[in-house]
Amino acid sequence: MAHWGVVEELHDRPQPVAHSGGTREEARRRLYETACTHRFTGGLMQRRREAYRVDDDAYYVEIKGGPGTHHLRYSLAERVRSTDGP
């Protein structure tokens, strides 16, 4: 079984925000859910969220609220190696 991660990118600083196992299609559903609902931790009071699919494995998200607007990218990443075992 493959292991997947959802990566949030803000200002070219990627960080993992979700993990899952399963098929690519299951991971893509998790990516979509995360892009639409993930609580951004940048201190922004969200008023509006717009999500755009870039391709099957990435979404562009614009979060509007006080004190401004943030532009994020959520991408699907497949784990290809781990030193912690399977």
N, C-alpha and C positions, 0 to 999 in steps of 0.2 A: 504494500500500500504506500502510495506517495504521501509526503508531508508537505503542506503548503503554508505560506505566510502571506498576510496582507501587509503591505508596506505603505505608510503614509509619508509623503514628501512635502516639506514646507521649506522654502528657501534652499533647495538642494541639500537638505539634511534628512535623509531617509531614516525612519524608525519603524520597527514592526509593531503592529497594533492588534493583530489577531493571528491565530494559528488554527489549522485544521488538518485532518487526514482525509483520505478518500479519493474520489475521482476528480479529474480536472473540472468536470461540470459542477460537482458539489462545491469545489473551491471557488468557482466563478460565482455561484449563488451567494456564497459567504462574502466574496468581494463586493458584490452589488449591495448586499445588506449593510456592509460596513461603510461603503461610500455614502449611502443614503442616511445612515443613522449614527455613525460613530461620533461620540462626544469629543469635540476638539478641545484640547487642554490649554490653549493659548490665552486664556483669560477673556475670551470674547463672549458676550451675551448674544447668542444666536437669535436673529429675527427671521432670517430667510436663508434657505439652503437650496442651491441649484446644482444638480449632478448631471454631467454629460459623459456619455460613453466615448472614449477615445478609440478603443478597440476591445476585443473580447477579454483582455487581461488588464485593462486600465480605465480609470475614470478621472475626469477633471471635476473638481468640486469648488464652488464659490460659496463662501459663508459670509453673510452680511449681518452686521449688528454693531452694537456699541463696543468699542470705540472705532470700528473700521471694518474693512473687508479683508478676508484672507483667501488665498488661492492655494488649493492643495491638489495633490495627485495621489490616488490610491491605486496601487499596482499589485498584481498577483505574482508571487515568487515561489518557485519550487525548490525545496531543500535538496541539494545534490550531494552534500557531504556533511557528516557530523562526527566529531571525535567521541561523542558520548554513546556510541553504539547504534543499533538500528533504530 
